[in-house]
Amino acid sequence: MRRYKWTFAIVVLLILTPFAIWFLKQEKTLDIALFDYTNGTEEREHAGTTWLLNHLKIRNTQGQDYTYSDYINRYDGTQGKKMLQQASKADVLLFTDTYGKSYDVNGEKEHRGGLTTEDVELATEAISQGKTVVAEFNTAASPTSVERSSAFRQLFGTAWTGWIGRFFPDLTKLQGLEKTS
């Protein structure tokens, strides 16, 4: 009977140890500028990023958890100057989705997206100051202009080959992949 008590105590201890370590872990403050030009502040496509920051106990400069509303979208018309001020002070720039989306402008749909000259300048300045800049694989892709795309890729030392992943739910019908002789 005594042996079972020890076994039970060890199992409980093994289960509770990760929780105890997490609760005892110190919070870190890190000013991160999160860029997302495609999704609005209510959408959750990149919620995993904020979840990870919060799980790692990384807090913003006010000591609060990061939320999806912390993402910057320069094209929604509300955050131009705020974005430049926040991003220039940030310790980390994180570009998640720069494709953009269509907005109603004077009753017509207009696509707004892509890296701007200011984005490239911010990234260049951040790297020159030894700050961290993180970007998704297609950050400098269309609709970013060729000049800005080249400058941004040069910062990271990467080259765009045009290849991206594709998902085919039915491999018997490979749409867009015509056979070549």
Helices and strands as residue ranges (DSSP letters): H 2-24, E 28-29, E 32-36, H 47-55, E 58-59, G 68-70, E 71-72, G 74-76, H 80-89, E 92-97, E 101-105, E 108-112, H 117-128, E 132-135, H 146-156
